[in-house]
Amino acid sequence: MSNNINLIKSFLNYSADKSKVINQNIANINSPDYKRRDIDFGSYLQKSLNSTSELKNSNQIVQSTNKPSVDENIFIEDRGVNIEEEMAELAKNTINFKFAAKRISGYYKNIQSVIRSGGR
């Protein structure tokens, strides 16, 4: 289950960072020569999972913030910002974030329940 939680945590971090990038796009919609930015999910996830496994393999304490830098995962598209697309992406991303947060919350509530019941 630990691998699943690490995957969900990585997805939660990705969703939070994607929200920042979408909001940056919306904030710069009227800026001349501004190009739309986005985050590549695949490379973000791979870097996040690699950093988690590197820490485990080197016997270091695994911290909860094993996330890659947002800047290294951003790519710039060769087009401007479309507000309808950004708002749709923001809505989709919000749903994804809530899903991941709910899954992690449920996982820790189950652990808390087991601890309170004395492992029975």
C-alpha positions in Angstrom: 0.0 0.0 0.0 2.9 2.3 0.6 3.7 2.5 -3.1 0.1 3.4 -3.9 0.3 6.2 -1.3 3.5 7.5 -2.7 1.9 7.5 -6.2 -1.1 9.4 -4.9 1.1 11.8 -3.0 3.0 12.5 -6.2 -0.2 13.0 -8.1 -1.4 15.4 -5.4 1.8 17.4 -5.7 1.5 17.4 -9.5 -2.1 18.7 -9.2 -1.1 21.5 -6.9 1.8 22.5 -9.2 -0.4 22.3 -12.3 -2.9 24.6 -10.6 -0.1 27.1 -10.0 0.8 27.0 -13.7 -2.8 27.3 -14.9 -3.3 30.3 -12.6 -0.1 31.8 -14.0 -1.5 31.4 -17.5 -4.8 33.0 -16.6 -3.0 35.9 -14.8 -0.9 36.6 -18.0 -3.7 36.2 -20.5 -3.4 39.9 -21.6 0.4 40.0 -21.5 1.9 40.6 -24.9 4.0 37.7 -26.2 3.2 35.5 -23.3 3.1 31.8 -24.2 1.0 29.2 -22.5 2.8 27.0 -20.1 1.9 23.4 -18.9 3.5 20.6 -16.9 4.4 17.3 -18.4 2.7 14.7 -16.1 4.8 11.8 -17.2 8.2 13.4 -16.5 6.9 15.0 -13.3 5.7 11.6 -12.0 8.9 9.8 -13.1 11.1 12.3 -11.3 9.0 12.2 -8.2 9.0 8.4 -8.0 12.7 8.3 -8.8 13.5 10.7 -5.9 11.4 8.6 -3.5 13.1 5.4 -4.5 16.6 7.0 -4.3 15.9 8.1 -0.8 14.7 4.7 0.3 17.7 2.9 -1.4 20.2 5.1 0.4 18.7 4.4 3.8 17.8 8.1 4.3 14.7 9.2 6.0 11.9 9.6 3.5 10.4 13.1 3.7 6.9 13.9 2.6 8.1 16.5 0.1 9.9 14.4 -2.5 8.7 16.4 -5.4 10.6 17.7 -8.3 10.9 21.4 -9.1 8.0 22.8 -11.0 10.3 24.7 -13.4 12.1 21.6 -14.6 8.8 20.1 -15.7 7.2 23.1 -17.4 7.1 23.3 -21.1 6.1 26.4 -23.1 3.7 26.0 -26.0 4.0 28.0 -29.1 0.6 29.7 -28.7 -1.2 32.2 -26.5 -3.7 31.5 -23.7 -7.3 30.6 -24.3 -9.4 31.5 -21.2 -12.0 28.8 -21.9 -9.3 26.1 -22.1 -7.6 27.3 -19.0 -10.8 27.3 -17.0 -11.7 23.8 -18.2 -8.2 22.6 -17.2 -8.5 24.3 -13.8 -11.9 22.6 -13.2 -10.5 19.2 -14.3 -7.4 19.7 -12.1 -9.5 20.7 -9.1 -11.4 17.4 -9.4 -8.2 15.4 -9.7 -6.8 17.2 -6.6 -9.9 16.5 -4.6 -9.8 12.9 -5.6 -6.2 12.4 -4.6 -6.7 14.3 -1.3 -9.7 12.1 -0.5 -7.8 8.9 -1.2 -4.9 9.9 1.1 -7.4 11.1 3.8 -9.2 7.7 3.7 -5.9 5.8 3.9 -4.8 7.7 7.1 -8.3 7.4 8.6 -8.1 3.7 8.2 -4.7 3.6 9.9 -6.1 5.8 12.7 -9.1 3.5 13.1 -6.8 0.4 13.4 -4.7 2.2 16.0 -7.7 3.2 18.1 -9.1 -0.3 18.0 -5.9 -1.7 19.2 -5.2 -3.6 16.0 -8.2 -5.9 16.5 
